[in-house]
């Protein structure tokens, strides 16, 4: 923001530039903020020409108020004088499952394009300080159509340091919010119109960058795109009729997820790329679903004494060779099978499964 006040109100209440009025108190100008007399200092050759308050007067909001008034006047004037006054924003077309999809994704699920409209093709009028149609507050500018009064107007909110209230921005009206920090920002709007910067989305936390212009109440997105496919990561659990199962990390395109084994009894895809605890959770979900016994579900199947895998602690009484590979499917006919209910309750939490999943 400039450090000098270069505009003031003349006797007719119009904004005037410092070089367009007589020097000193003869300028007959007042401050747009405090309405007290100003001195025009426009005769020097070293310091920038500017308006100054009378000695002893402190007005901290002078520049802010002046920029606000100047923005309204310049934008309104440009709207009437120019044949083209554009509005441009980023339009996104999201996957139709964007709001409900729980897969872990490596990218955002939308296509985007810049959409530009010449407001002069739809509107012919621009007024200052007009009340909103929906709320008891005033807009800085209202762009509307006298030829088509049924057409929904656009309200312009300009701010220097204090942004508009959220109630106003989310009132349902079409609103364009513009931040102005110096006169060059106003000139940019006059030259290029209202232009939103590129939006960057990171895990659904959205930020607008490269622009101080934001759009509210406009249709800037849809959720009907059926052509978007993104790679997803998940944990796949496969249960067989024998009671044996496997659980491993997998990935594919979101719309191509399908059964991996045709002879599987059940396959569950957990929407997470973190495998910790999924193996244990999956095996208990499979048991609750089909009730097929497996040694991995038995409390007698424990870690071996030497730390080399698992073994049945009843191997002697059951006549098993502890050094031979153990077929965990034998639990289906084992009379000593004892369900490890404590472990099952720990992982299932009384059937309250918190990890999203899809059963195929």
HUMO-V636667 format. One record per run of one state. SS is the DSSP state (A for helix, B for strand, O for the rest). FROM is the first residue (numbers start at 0). LEN is the number of residues. If there is no record, write none. Layout:
BEGIN
ss->[SS;SS]
from->[FROM;FROM]
len->[LEN;LEN]
END
This chain:
BEGIN
ss->[O;B;O;B;O;B;A;O;B;A;O;B;O;B;O;B;O;A;O;B;O;B;O;B;A;O;B;O;B;O;B;O;A;O;B;O;A;O;B;O;B;O;B;O;B;O;B;O;B;O;B;A;O;B;O;A;O;A;B;O;B;O;B;O;A;O;B;O;A;O;B;O]
from->[0;4;5;6;9;14;17;20;23;24;27;29;30;36;41;49;53;61;81;85;95;103;105;109;118;121;124;131;137;144;153;159;165;169;173;179;182;192;193;195;198;202;204;208;212;216;220;225;230;239;244;253;256;265;270;277;290;294;297;298;300;303;309;312;327;333;338;339;340;348;356;359]
len->[4;1;1;3;5;3;3;3;1;3;2;1;6;5;8;4;8;20;4;10;8;2;4;9;3;3;7;6;7;9;6;6;4;4;6;3;10;1;2;3;4;2;4;4;4;4;5;5;9;5;9;3;9;5;7;13;4;3;1;2;3;6;3;15;6;5;1;1;8;8;3;1]
END
